Structure formats: structure tokens, C-alpha cells
Amino acid sequence: MGKDDLLEIGEVVRPHGLKGRIKAKSYLVSKGSVQGLEEVFLRKSKEPAVRFRIKTLHVERKALLLEIEGIEDVEAAARLVGCRILISPDKLEKLPEDEYYWYELLGLRVTTEAGQSLGRIESIVPGANHDIYVCAGNEGEIFLPAIGDVIRKIDIDAGVMVVRLLEGL
């Protein structure tokens, strides 16, 4: 897996303390997603991603507190502010059957049960009760609630999501 295949999980927002720890905004929903992680890649704007070994990692509500090798003081940590935090997707915890990470769903072709092509999953909007998949196609955008009555089948290997359109979609 190359560095182009990395998954963005957060962004460094500030140093944390005086000994080189960093605080990062986390894009992850589950705290367990990165437990046991041994390395991360950091990328500032369009520069190449650089690998860092993790010394300590603490996951808070929507934040990651990291201590990484080679970053020993507040000045070094401050230079990392704005860096994107990336990991190899195979380092994420395995999800139960019929659960998916967003990156797996983005770009899937969407078809109806009758085989009509609707477009591709362009984005995902988190919701209180369920997420909304935004499908963009020739007819514009279709908002698909992530519920069993609508999402009939997801085949990651084939790159397809089969849906049943409800009245009003």
C-alpha cells in the first residue's frame, strides 16, 4: 500500500504541554478505531506524508493526544500544527458484517433494485438517527437515508450499492 492510499483520520491543532505532545482533531467516530496503532503519517499541505512511530496515544471525545518519536519539545510540536494525520486503512479495527467505514462507501455506484443507475455516493452527512448518503448523478443529487428499507445491498468488492427508492426520494 502506497502513501497515496492513506486514510485521513485527523488534523493537528496545537501542541499539548511542553514535551512535544500534540493534540489533534479526530475525524473518527469510534474510540477503538485506532487502539494499538503504532505509526501515523503526517502531511502538511501538498508535501509528501512522513511516517512517525507513536510513543503514546490517548483518544478523547473528538481529539487525539499523541506523543511521537522525534518530536521532543513544544517548538517541534508547534511546527506540526495544520498537518493531516493519516493511517493505512488496514490499521483500522475490523467492523462487524454489514458495517462500513465512510471511505469504503464514497464513490460506490448506486443502482435501484431494478438495475437503474442513479449515480455515485459523493458524500455522507452524519445524522442523529442515521447517516444520509448523497448520491450524485445525471438527475442531480438524491439523499438516501442509511436505513434497511432504502439500502438493500452493499457490495464493496463490486463497488455497488443497491437501493430501493421510497416515495419522495
BELRABEL-V258978 format. One record per residue. N is the residue number from 1. PSI is psi as a letter, one per 40 degrees, with the letter a starting at -180 (none if undefined). OMEGA is omega in whole degrees, 0 to 359 (NA if undefined). NEAR is the number of other C-alpha atoms within 10 Angstrom. Layout:
N | PSI | OMEGA | NEAR
N | PSI | OMEGA | NEAR
//
This chain:
1 | h | 181 | 8
2 | i | 181 | 6
3 | d | 178 | 14
4 | e | 182 | 9
5 | e | 183 | 11
6 | i | 182 | 17
7 | h | 180 | 18
8 | h | 181 | 20
9 | e | 180 | 21
10 | a | 180 | 22
11 | h | 178 | 23
12 | h | 182 | 25
13 | d | 179 | 19
14 | i | 171 | 18
15 | i | 178 | 23
16 | h | 184 | 18
17 | a | 187 | 12
18 | e | 188 | 13
19 | f | 173 | 15
20 | e | 176 | 20
21 | i | 178 | 25
22 | i | 174 | 25
23 | h | 182 | 22
24 | i | 171 | 26
25 | h | 182 | 19
26 | h | 175 | 21
27 | e | 184 | 14
28 | i | 178 | 18
29 | d | 185 | 11
30 | h | 177 | 13
31 | d | 182 | 15
32 | e | 184 | 11
33 | d | 185 | 16
34 | e | 178 | 18
35 | h | 180 | 14
36 | e | 179 | 13
37 | h | 183 | 16
38 | e | 181 | 15
39 | i | 173 | 17
40 | i | 172 | 23
41 | h | 176 | 20
42 | h | 179 | 23
43 | h | 176 | 19
44 | h | 184 | 17
45 | b | 185 | 10
46 | e | 179 | 6
47 | i | 177 | 9
48 | i | 177 | 12
49 | i | 180 | 19
50 | h | 182 | 13
51 | h | 175 | 16
52 | h | 174 | 16
53 | i | 181 | 14
54 | h | 173 | 16
55 | d | 175 | 14
56 | i | 178 | 14
57 | h | 175 | 18
58 | h | 180 | 13
59 | h | 175 | 19
60 | a | 185 | 12
61 | c | 179 | 11
62 | f | 183 | 14
63 | i | 173 | 19
64 | h | 172 | 24
65 | h | 185 | 19
66 | i | 168 | 21
67 | h | 185 | 22
68 | i | 181 | 20
69 | h | 177 | 15
70 | e | 178 | 13
71 | h | 191 | 18
72 | e | 182 | 14
73 | i | 185 | 15
74 | d | 180 | 17
75 | d | 178 | 13
76 | d | 178 | 17
77 | d | 181 | 25
78 | d | 179 | 18
79 | e | 181 | 14
80 | e | 180 | 19
81 | h | 182 | 17
82 | e | 178 | 17
83 | i | 173 | 19
84 | i | 177 | 22
85 | h | 184 | 24
86 | i | 174 | 22
87 | i | 172 | 22
88 | h | 181 | 18
89 | d | 180 | 16
90 | e | 176 | 10
91 | e | 178 | 16
92 | i | 178 | 16
93 | i | 177 | 14
94 | h | 179 | 11
95 | i | 175 | 10
96 | i | 178 | 7
97 | i | 180 | 6
98 | e | 170 | 8
99 | i | 187 | 9
100 | i | 169 | 13
101 | i | 182 | 13
102 | d | 183 | 11
103 | d | 179 | 13
104 | d | 184 | 12
105 | d | 182 | 21
106 | h | 180 | 17
107 | e | 178 | 18
108 | i | 172 | 22
109 | i | 180 | 23
110 | h | 176 | 23
111 | i | 174 | 19
112 | i | 177 | 16
113 | d | 179 | 15
114 | e | 177 | 9
115 | e | 179 | 10
116 | h | 179 | 11
117 | h | 181 | 14
118 | d | 182 | 20
119 | a | 181 | 20
120 | i | 175 | 23
121 | h | 184 | 23
122 | d | 180 | 16
123 | i | 180 | 17
124 | h | 180 | 19
125 | h | 179 | 12
126 | i | 179 | 11
127 | i | 181 | 10
128 | d | 182 | 5
129 | d | 179 | 9
130 | i | 177 | 11
131 | i | 175 | 15
132 | h | 176 | 17
133 | h | 179 | 23
134 | h | 180 | 19
135 | h | 179 | 23
136 | h | 180 | 19
137 | a | 182 | 16
138 | d | 182 | 8
139 | e | 183 | 9
140 | a | 182 | 9
141 | i | 174 | 17
142 | h | 179 | 18
143 | h | 185 | 16
144 | h | 177 | 21
145 | h | 182 | 20
146 | g | 178 | 18
147 | i | 184 | 12
148 | d | 179 | 10
149 | d | 182 | 11
150 | d | 182 | 16
151 | h | 186 | 19
152 | d | 182 | 15
153 | i | 173 | 15
154 | h | 178 | 19
155 | g | 183 | 13
156 | d | 182 | 13
157 | d | 179 | 8
158 | e | 179 | 9
159 | f | 187 | 15
160 | i | 170 | 18
161 | h | 179 | 21
162 | h | 184 | 22
163 | i | 171 | 23
164 | h | 181 | 17
165 | h | 176 | 16
166 | i | 177 | 10
167 | h | 177 | 5
168 | e | 179 | 4
169 | none | NA | 11
//
